[in-house]
């Protein structure tokens, strides 16, 4: 099966919808536009402070979860090959580490 641009776009839309749903369930705040049509695949999750964002980045990297600290946020950048369970795991870990 080939990836193709349309298939990748649909996967990224699906992952975006999943990210918003998970954020709501996990008590996380996605920064920026709140409507899917206004948002790209990258999600910035409010970490509360620059220090928390960098602490989370380091802790998640130790757990083989690739994220990037950006100001007071943790940035997730799913791609067309990102699986649902990978996004769920990353967001669940972020929620647990923020508590």
C-alpha positions in Angstrom: 0.0 0.0 0.0 1.4 3.4 -0.9 1.2 6.4 1.3 0.1 9.1 -1.1 -0.6 12.7 -0.3 -4.4 12.2 0.3 -3.9 9.3 2.6 -1.3 11.2 4.6 -3.6 14.3 4.8 -6.5 12.1 6.1 -4.2 10.4 8.7 -3.0 13.8 10.0 -6.6 15.1 10.2 -7.5 11.9 12.1 -4.6 12.4 14.5 -5.6 16.0 15.0 -9.1 15.0 16.0 -7.7 12.4 18.3 -5.4 14.9 19.9 -8.2 17.3 20.7 -10.4 14.5 22.1 -7.5 13.2 24.2 -6.6 16.6 25.5 -10.1 17.1 26.7 -10.2 13.7 28.4 -6.8 14.1 30.0 -7.2 17.7 31.2 -4.6 19.1 28.8 -4.8 22.5 27.0 -3.8 22.7 23.4 -2.6 26.2 22.7 -3.5 28.1 19.5 -6.5 27.8 17.2 -9.1 25.4 18.6 -10.8 24.5 15.3 -9.3 21.7 13.2 -9.6 23.6 10.0 -7.4 26.4 11.5 -4.7 24.1 12.8 -1.9 22.1 11.3 -0.7 18.7 12.5 1.6 20.1 15.2 0.1 20.5 18.6 1.5 22.7 21.4 0.3 21.5 24.8 0.5 24.0 27.7 3.1 22.9 30.2 2.4 25.8 32.5 5.9 27.3 32.4 9.1 27.2 30.4 10.8 25.2 33.2 8.0 22.6 33.1 8.2 22.3 29.3 12.0 21.7 29.4 11.6 19.2 32.3 8.9 17.3 30.3 11.0 17.3 27.2 13.9 15.7 29.0 11.7 13.2 30.8 9.8 12.2 27.6 13.1 11.8 25.7 14.2 9.3 28.4 11.1 7.4 27.6 11.7 7.5 23.8 9.0 10.0 23.2 10.2 12.7 20.8 8.8 16.2 21.7 10.2 19.7 21.7 9.9 22.3 24.4 8.7 25.7 23.0 8.4 28.5 25.5 5.8 27.2 28.0 4.6 24.4 25.8 5.5 20.9 24.7 5.2 20.5 21.0 4.0 17.2 19.4 4.5 16.9 15.7 2.7 13.8 14.4 3.4 12.7 10.8 1.6 10.5 8.4 3.3 7.4 9.8 2.4 8.2 13.4 0.1 5.6 15.0 -2.9 6.4 17.2 -1.4 4.4 20.1 1.9 6.5 19.9 -0.1 9.7 20.1 -2.2 8.3 23.0 0.9 7.2 24.9 2.7 10.6 24.4 -0.3 12.6 25.6 -1.1 10.3 28.5 2.6 10.6 29.6 2.4 14.4 29.4 -0.8 14.4 31.5 0.8 12.1 34.1 4.0 14.1 34.3 2.1 17.4 34.7 0.3 16.2 37.7 
